[in-house]
Amino acid sequence: MDQFVLRPWLDTLVTTHRVVYFDFSGNGRAAGHNRQEPVGMDVWVQEVVDVMDELSIGGATILGHSFGGSINELISAVHCCAE
C-alpha cells in the first residue's frame, strides 16, 4: 500500500492545510526496496523528521495509516518538543 490510498480524502484538506505525502523508504513507491541493511522504526522516524526539516515544517498534524500510525506515535514522543 502507498500514499495514494488516502489521497481522495486527504486532498480535500489542501484548501486549508499544507498537505505532504510520502512513502517510507522500502515501502509503497519509495526507493529502497533492495536495501541490504536492516531498517527499523528509528530510520523511518528520522525520515519523517528529515522531510519536515527539508520543507521547514516546524509543527504538524501527522497522519499515518496502519504501521505509519506507530511511527507517528514515536515521532510525537521523541520529537514533539524539540527545538
Backbone bond lengths (Angstrom), bond angles and torsions (degrees), N, CA, C in turn:
res aa  C-N    CA-C-N  psi(-1)  N-CA   C-N-CA  omega(-1)  CA-C   N-CA-C  phi
1 M - - - 1.442 - - 1.522 108.52 -
2 D 1.307 116.52 145.70 1.453 120.29 177.89 1.522 110.15 -131.57
3 Q 1.315 114.82 -177.43 1.456 121.99 -174.50 1.520 114.45 -60.01
4 F 1.315 118.30 -20.26 1.460 120.55 -174.88 1.526 112.92 -72.26
5 V 1.316 118.09 -14.76 1.458 121.43 178.35 1.526 110.95 -61.56
6 L 1.314 117.08 -40.67 1.464 121.37 -175.90 1.521 114.28 -90.98
7 R 1.298 117.58 -8.66 1.464 120.20 -173.24 1.523 115.16 -57.21
8 P 1.324 120.37 -40.11 1.480 117.82 -178.93 1.526 112.94 -56.49
9 W 1.325 117.69 -33.42 1.461 121.04 -179.43 1.526 111.22 -87.76
10 L 1.300 116.85 -42.55 1.460 119.70 -174.91 1.522 113.14 -76.15
11 D 1.314 117.10 -25.70 1.467 119.14 177.78 1.525 111.74 -61.33
12 T 1.311 117.47 -21.71 1.463 119.16 178.14 1.527 112.02 -69.25
13 L 1.324 117.74 -15.87 1.467 121.39 -179.85 1.524 113.24 -81.69
14 V 1.325 118.47 -11.07 1.461 119.57 -173.54 1.523 113.23 -65.48
15 T 1.307 117.83 -17.99 1.468 118.75 178.49 1.522 112.23 -76.16
16 T 1.342 116.98 -21.09 1.464 120.10 -177.28 1.519 113.82 -123.33
17 H 1.341 117.72 -9.00 1.459 121.66 -176.24 1.531 110.55 -139.43
18 R 1.302 115.28 156.57 1.463 120.40 168.94 1.524 106.23 -84.76
19 V 1.307 117.66 118.61 1.459 122.20 -175.55 1.524 108.79 -110.82
20 V 1.335 116.16 126.50 1.464 122.32 179.54 1.520 107.75 -123.30
21 Y 1.311 116.25 127.79 1.462 121.73 177.49 1.523 108.98 -112.81
22 F 1.317 117.24 143.57 1.457 120.43 168.00 1.518 109.57 -161.84
23 D 1.306 115.60 159.35 1.456 122.52 176.12 1.524 108.23 -107.00
24 F 1.325 116.63 139.70 1.465 120.62 176.59 1.521 109.71 -62.84
25 S 1.328 116.64 148.14 1.463 120.04 179.87 1.534 109.36 -54.96
26 G 1.327 114.27 137.70 1.452 120.25 -178.92 1.512 114.19 82.22
27 N 1.318 117.22 2.69 1.461 121.71 -178.76 1.516 110.85 -130.04
28 G 1.316 115.49 153.80 1.455 120.25 176.90 1.515 111.95 55.27
29 R 1.318 116.23 -126.90 1.468 121.80 -177.53 1.522 112.82 -99.37
30 A 1.326 116.51 7.28 1.464 120.34 -179.07 1.522 111.06 -78.44
31 A 1.317 115.45 157.65 1.466 120.99 174.76 1.523 109.37 -71.84
32 G 1.311 115.98 170.10 1.449 120.56 173.86 1.510 114.94 102.34
33 H 1.321 117.90 12.15 1.464 120.31 -179.72 1.525 112.68 -68.48
34 N 1.312 117.37 -19.71 1.462 121.01 -177.59 1.523 112.42 -107.36
35 R 1.314 118.05 24.15 1.466 121.27 179.68 1.520 110.35 -60.88
36 Q 1.312 115.26 139.00 1.456 120.79 177.16 1.524 112.19 -90.08
37 E 1.334 116.28 -33.56 1.448 120.04 -178.90 1.532 109.72 -82.37
38 P 1.320 116.36 149.38 1.468 119.08 178.31 1.526 111.36 -67.46
39 V 1.305 115.43 145.91 1.457 121.64 178.91 1.516 107.87 -119.68
40 G 1.320 115.78 129.27 1.453 120.11 179.69 1.511 111.47 -118.44
41 M 1.300 114.52 -177.80 1.457 120.10 -177.10 1.514 111.92 -60.50
42 D 1.331 117.36 -32.14 1.461 119.62 -179.98 1.522 111.49 -61.42
43 V 1.323 117.13 -34.86 1.472 121.35 178.29 1.521 109.94 -67.30
44 W 1.317 116.64 -44.55 1.462 119.50 -178.26 1.524 111.73 -70.77
45 V 1.314 117.99 -34.96 1.470 120.22 174.01 1.523 108.90 -60.26
46 Q 1.313 116.89 -46.09 1.466 120.58 -179.49 1.522 111.45 -63.48
47 E 1.339 117.83 -33.89 1.463 120.30 177.50 1.525 110.79 -61.26
48 V 1.319 117.46 -42.47 1.467 120.32 178.08 1.523 110.06 -64.05
49 V 1.315 117.17 -46.11 1.461 121.40 179.02 1.532 109.86 -60.16
50 D 1.328 117.34 -42.38 1.469 120.90 179.48 1.526 111.83 -63.72
51 V 1.341 116.91 -41.43 1.470 119.81 178.00 1.522 109.68 -62.90
52 M 1.320 116.67 -44.91 1.461 119.81 179.17 1.521 111.55 -61.95
53 D 1.327 116.97 -41.50 1.465 120.50 177.85 1.526 110.93 -64.16
54 E 1.324 116.19 -44.98 1.468 120.78 -178.82 1.525 111.54 -60.94
55 L 1.331 116.71 -34.94 1.463 121.24 -178.69 1.530 112.72 -95.62
56 S 1.342 116.62 7.44 1.470 122.59 -179.54 1.524 112.23 55.52
57 I 1.314 115.62 44.95 1.462 121.62 177.27 1.520 107.70 -96.58
58 G 1.325 116.58 111.41 1.449 120.75 -177.24 1.516 113.48 -83.29
59 G 1.296 117.28 -31.05 1.455 122.63 179.13 1.508 108.79 -149.16
60 A 1.316 116.21 153.72 1.457 118.16 -175.00 1.519 111.30 -158.77
61 T 1.306 114.08 156.89 1.457 121.66 163.77 1.516 104.62 -97.01
62 I 1.328 116.21 119.60 1.462 120.36 -173.84 1.523 109.12 -111.45
63 L 1.316 115.43 130.85 1.457 121.32 176.82 1.513 108.60 -114.88
64 G 1.297 116.65 130.33 1.455 121.07 174.87 1.508 109.30 -127.71
65 H 1.306 116.92 137.72 1.452 121.61 178.18 1.520 109.95 -94.91
66 S 1.287 117.59 131.46 1.459 123.80 176.86 1.534 110.49 59.73
67 F 1.322 117.77 -117.50 1.464 121.61 -178.16 1.531 111.10 -60.77
68 G 1.323 117.33 -30.84 1.462 120.75 177.34 1.518 112.44 -60.55
69 G 1.329 117.21 -27.99 1.458 120.64 175.59 1.519 111.68 -64.25
70 S 1.331 116.31 -38.88 1.467 120.58 176.88 1.517 111.19 -66.33
71 I 1.313 115.92 -40.11 1.464 120.65 176.71 1.529 109.17 -60.14
72 N 1.312 116.35 -43.61 1.463 120.46 -178.26 1.518 112.45 -65.22
73 E 1.324 117.44 -33.54 1.465 119.56 175.57 1.528 110.54 -62.42
74 L 1.320 116.84 -41.60 1.465 119.96 177.72 1.518 111.64 -66.22
75 I 1.313 116.77 -40.10 1.463 120.34 178.03 1.528 109.47 -59.19
76 S 1.312 116.06 -45.84 1.464 120.23 179.68 1.522 111.85 -62.86
77 A 1.324 116.17 -40.53 1.458 119.90 -178.01 1.526 112.81 -71.02
78 V 1.323 116.14 -36.04 1.472 120.06 -172.87 1.528 112.85 -96.25
79 H 1.319 117.12 -35.77 1.459 120.19 -170.27 1.515 114.39 -116.86
80 C 1.303 118.24 7.45 1.467 119.01 -173.84 1.516 113.87 -61.71
81 C 1.306 117.20 -33.64 1.457 119.80 -173.96 1.509 113.44 -119.26
82 A 1.327 116.80 15.25 1.476 120.25 -179.90 1.508 109.55 -66.32
83 E 1.305 115.22 145.65 1.466 119.68 178.56 1.480 110.38 -112.68
